[in-house]
Amino acid sequence: MVCSASLGTAQTIKLPAVISNNMVLQQDTSVLIWGWSGVGDTIRIAVSWDQETAMAVADAEGKWQCYINTEKSDGEAHTLRLSNASEEISISNILLGEVWLASGQSNMDFPMSKGATWRSGELHEAEALRDAHYPSIRFFRVKQSISDTARMDCEGEWVICNANSIQDKSAIGFYFSRELHQHLQVPVGLIQSTWGGTPVEAWTAGEIMKGNPLYAGFQQSEVGRSTDNKSSAVLWNAMIHPLNQYAIKGVIWYQGESNVKRQDAYAEMFANMIRNWRDHRRNNALPFYFVQLAPYKGTTPEIREAQYLVAEKLDQVLMASTTDVGDSTDIHPRNKRIPAERLAKIALGNLYGESTVWMGPTYLSHEVLPKQIQVTFEAHDPQGLQQAEGISGFEVAGADRIFYTATVKVTGMNIVQLSSESVDRPQYFRYSWKNYNKATLYNVGGIPALPFKND
């Protein structure tokens, strides 16, 4: 959608789709407003929260741009007016707030309500739709498309959150936005750019992959194959590049299922994509929060480990654990509220200054004792680990590396004792190291432990 209006015969001012009625602009920062007009045209930009008028001049290709300072959110609806010598555009019902980009493949694309094929509807859909009237939450969904070259615009429109408008929107995006809105008491804008069944290579700029041996096998497999949404760079070109100038607070991401067959290279490819997105936004610290792949019969622990390594390697790249909400027979678990709320906790705890437990227990050290192994965790919670009975997900092995289900006992705030009647001298241990299992070690804050192994 191109927003335009003409009051005369001069060149019509055009704006990208994402700059339109009902949009949310990132608060308390400098945002870029851009578009196209006649070569040499002077564009005047006026906003209702500032008395000064800014100006920009269209270049030899007709493109113009101008940075506008935004204030802290006041919750009020604002206007943006743009004009040249003979025409004017008015953008209305603008809110200042927090803007996030939600991207990835089908589990981020997964809508609130039931649709065709795998779109089975979010687990808490009925409850959520009864209370979905949030005029200060807005969604912009990028129309799915591919391109061999980087585009300057995309298709889509901003819509106001209500029970009708969110039915086809990302369930994770909705719950994440709702959490931020309710905790911060400011408007939230969520830009959704998603497509199911797509690999990380499709979301990465071609410049990163060209001549890089890491991608050689994948690109060789594309020779002679028709271009589709799984092809190198096509989603970056069509669905991410057009958004790069729009100011955002951060990114939430859920992807990796389509890279299981290339999981050995995933950590490096995923890190490359994140750096690539940050470079194009000239922000090496852009917050990037993602969901670790949920347990499923076809999803390996190795790709979950690859995801964890990226979170360990890059600053402000943080991961939400989902070891407790998988579905053994469905790669699209219907419970999207829990991972979304965990993403929100990460944002609230790391960007917005709230005191919240956002990370699950992680392995710290261990000690081999007669007939048992004592594992010490970093609980990431001042109250330590949950003192629960029947904790599952642990296995132990002796020198033969044959693993057996472990009996688990939590002792103290951060220590777990592991043992098995089948292992006299345990040496090795694993937690949640299977394609699918229900792993149930939590800290008191209710965040599950991350998978790990010592063998």
N, C-alpha and C positions, 0 to 999 in steps of 0.2 A: 504494500500500500504506500503510495506517495502522497504526502499531504501538500496541497497547493491551492492557490486561489488567484484569480486574475481580476484586476480592476481596470485594465486597459489593454493596449496592444503590445506592450513591451514583453520581454522574456519573462515567463512565469517563474517565480521562486519555487524551488522544489526542496523538500526536506526528506531525509531518510525515514523509513517507516517507524523507527523506534522513537523519533521525536514527534510526538502527536498528542492529541487529547488524552487525558486520564493518566499520563505518564507520571512516574516517580523519578525525581532527580536526586542524586546523592547529596545529602545535606552537608553543610559546613565545609565546603571544599571549593575547588575551581572545576567547573564542568565545561566540556566543549560542546558548543552548538555549531552545526555545520550543515551545508546544503549546496545547491547549485542555482545559478542565475545567469544572466547575460554577461559575457566577458566585460570586465571593467565596471560592472554594476556596484554601487555602494549599497550595502545592506545595513539597515539600522535595526538593532535588537534592544527591546525594552522589556523588563520584567517587573512584575507588580511588587516584588519585595525590595526593589532598589530603584531610587529615583533617577539614577544616571542611565543614559542611553549609550550602548556600545555600538561600534561600527566595524564592518569588515568589507573588503573589496574582492570581488570574484576574479580569480586568476585567468590565465590564458585558456584553461580548460573549463572555465565557468564555475569552478569550485571556490567556495568561501568558508571560512571558519572563524570562530571567536570564542574565547574563554569568558565565562560568566561566573562570578562568585555567588555561591549559595550560602544561605544562613542556616542556623540550627532550626530544626523543624518547629513550626508553630501550629501544625495540624490544620492550617487553613488552605483552602483551594486558591491557587495562584494562576496567573496568566503570563503568556509569553507572546510578544508581538514582534513580527518581522516585516520590514517594508523596504522596497526600493523606490525609485522615482514615481512609479505609477501603480503599485499594487501593495497589498498588505495581507499577511497571514496572521491569524490569532489562534494560539493554542491555549485551551482552557482546562480547568480542573486539574492543574498540576499540583502534586504534593512534593514536599521536601522530606526525605527520610533516608532509609537504608536500602540500597540496591544490591542484589546478588544475582549472579549468573548460575543457573543449574544446568549441567550438561552431562553427557554420557550416553549409554545405550539403554536397553529396555527397562532395567530396574529403576532408572531415573525417569524414563519416559512413562512408566506404568501409571495409568490414570486413576483418579479417585473412583470412577464408576465403571461398571462392566461394559466392555465393548467386544469387538470381534477377536477371534482366536485366543491368544494368551492373556488378553486384557480382562482378567476375571474380577476386577473391582477390589478396592482396598478393604482390609478386614473390618475396619471400623467405619465404613462408608456411611451407613445409616445414621449413626450417632453424629458424625461430622457434618453431614448435610443438614441435619436439624438445626445446627448452630453454625452456619457458614456465612452469615451476613457480616462482612468486615469491609466497610467502605474505604478504609485506609490501607487495605492490602490490594495491590494491583498486579496483574500478570500480563506478560508479553510472551507469546509463544511464537518462535521462529518457524515459519513454514518449512517443512522438510524439502530440501533440494540439494543438488550436487553441482559442482562446477570444476572445470579444469584450470580455471584461473581465479585469482582472488577478486571477489566482488566488493563493491562499495556499498551495496544495499541488500536488504533481504525483504521478505514479506511477513507481515504479522500486524497485530494491533493490540493496544493496551485495553484490558478489560478489568472491571471492578469485581472484587471477590464476592460471590454469592453462591447459593446452592445450585444455580444453573450453570454459571460460568466456570466453576471449578471441576465439573464432572469429567471433562476431557483433559484436564491439566495434571501435571505431575503430582502424585500423591505425596511424595517426599517433599517436593517444592511447597505444597500447601501447608503441610504440618510444620516444616521448617519456618516458613514465613509467619505462621500463626504464633509459634513460640517466640520469635523475635519481637513481633508486634505486642504481644501480651506482656512480655518482660520489660521491653524498652519503652513502651507507650509512645511509639513513633510510627509513621507510615512505613510500609515495606513494599518494595518493588521487586518482583521475581521475574527474571528473563529466562525462559526455558528454551534451550537449544539441544534437542535430543533426537536419537534415532536408534531403534532396536537393532541388534545383530551386527553392530559395527565395531571394527577393531580400532585400537589406539592410533594406528597409522593413518586412518581416514581423518582423524582429528588433528593431525600434525602437519605443519607447513612443509611444502615440498623442499624448501631450502634446507631444512634440517636433515632430510633423508637423502638428498642428492649426493651420490658418491660415498655414502656412509655404508661400510660393509655390514653393519648391524641390520640394515634393511634390504640387503641384496637379495636374499632368498625370497622375501615377500614380493619385492618388485619384479623379480624374475617370473614369479607365478602369475603376474598380471599381463605378461606379454601375450598378445593374441586374445585376451579376454575383454569382453565389452566392459566399459566403465560403468560402475554402479556405486551404491553407497558404501561398499567395502573397499573401494579403491583408494590409493594413496592420496592424501591431502584434499579430497573432494569436499569433505564436510568442513574442514578448516576454511577452505576457499569460500564456500557458500553460506555457512551458518555461524562461523565464529569471526572471521575477518571483518564482516560488515559491522560488528558490534564493538570492535577494538577501541573506537574513539568515545564510546559511551561510558561515563564514569560509573564504576561499581565499587562496592566495598570488598567483595571477595567472590570466590567460586566454590560451589559444592558440586561433587562429581561422584558418579557411580558407574563403573565400567571395568572390564577385564575378562568377562565371560568369553568374549570372542578371541581372546589371546591365550587361552589355556594351552593350545597346541604349540605356542611359541613362548611359553612361560619363562624359559631360561633367559630370554632377552627382555622380558617385560619390564623389569625394574629399571633398566637403562632407558628403554623407550618411553616409559611413563614419565621418568624424570626429564627426558628431553622435551616431551610435550609441554610439561609445566613450565620449564625454562623458556620455551618458545612463546607460550602465551604471555608470560611475564615480560619478555623482551619487547614484544609488540606493544605492550601497554606502558613500557618504560617504568616498570615497577617490579624490582627484583624481590620485593617482600610481599607481593600480592597474596593475601590469605587464600589458601587452597585446601579445602577440607573434603575428605572423601570417605566413602563407605567401603569397608573391607568386605570382600565377597562372602556371602552367607553360605553356610554348609549346604551341600547339594551333592548328589551321587556323581555328577560329572565335573565338579569343581575341585581341584586338588589343593592340598595344604601348601604346596610349593608356590602357587600363584598368590595365595594369601601372604606367604612369607615375602614374596617379591614386593607386594604392596607395602608391607611393613618396612622394608628396607628403604623405600623411597621416603616414607615419613621420617625415618631416622636420619636420612641424608640431607634433606632440604629444610631450611628454616621456614616456619609458618606453613608447613605442609603437615597436616594432622589427620588422623584416621579414627573413624568410629567403628568399634567392634560389633559384629553381629553373630557371634558364635552360638547365640541362644535363640535366634529367630529364623533359622533355615528351614527348608522343606526338602526331604530326601528325594521326592519325585517331581519337584517343580523348581525350576531355576528362577522362577519369579515368585518368591514368598509374598503372600498377601499382606503381611503385617509390615506396612511401611511407616507407621507412626513411630515405632521405637527407633529405627535408624535415623529418622528425621529429627526426633527429639534429641538424640545423641549428637548429631551434627550441630544442632542449636546450642547444646551445652558447651561444645567446643568453642563456638563463636562467642557465646556469652562469657565464658571463662577466660578466653585469650584476647579478645578484642574489646569487650564492653565492660570489663572490670567487675563482673559479678563473681561472688564467691560460690563456686559450684564444683562438684566432682564430675569431671568430664572424661577421664581416662581410666581404663580398667587396670587391674593388677598386672604387673610384668615381672618376669623372672629376674632375680637378683643374684642368687648364689645357691649352692647346695652342699650338703654334707652326707657322706655315705656312712650309715650306722649299721650295726648288726640287724639283718633282716628288714631293713627299711632305709629309705632315703628321706632326708629332711630338706625341704626346699623353702628358701626364704624369698619373699616377694617384696617388690616395691608396690605398696597398695594404692598409691596415688589418692589416698583418702586418710585424713587424720584419725579416723575411727578404725582403720584397718580392714581386714577381710571379714566377710559374713561368716558367722559361726553356725553353718548349716549342716544338717545331716544328709547323707546320701549324695554327696557331691560326685558328679560324673565327669568323664572326659579325660581322665588320667590313665596312663599305662606305664608299666615298669618292665625292665628286662635285665637278665644277667649278662654274662660275658658272651653268650650265644646270640644275643640281640633278638631273641624271640620275645615278643611283647605280650603281656597279659594285662587284663583290666586290673587297675589298682584299687585297693581300699584306701580311702582318703580320710584324714583327720586333721582338722584345723586346730593348731595349738598356738596360743598367744595371738597377737594382733596380725602378724604377717608371715606365719610359718605353717607349712602344710607337711604332714607326714604321709609317705606313700609306702605301701607294702602289698605283697601278694603271696598267698600260700603256695603258688606255683613257682616262686622265685626265692631261693634261699639267700642269695647274695646279690641283691639288686645293684646295678651300676648305671643303668640308663633309664631315662624317663621321657615321656611325651605328654603334652596336653593339647587336646583338640587337634591331633595330627592325623586326621582322616578326611576323606572327601566329605563325609557326613557323620556327625554325631551331635548329641545334645551336650554341650559343655556348660557346666553350671557353677563355676567358681566366680564369685562376685566380691567386690568390695562393698562396704556398708552403703555406699551411695548408689548401688544397683548397677554398676557398669561391669560387664563380664571381662574376665582375664583374656589376654591375647594369646593365641596359639604359640607354642614354642616346643623345642626338643633339645636334648643334649647329646644325641647319638650322631 
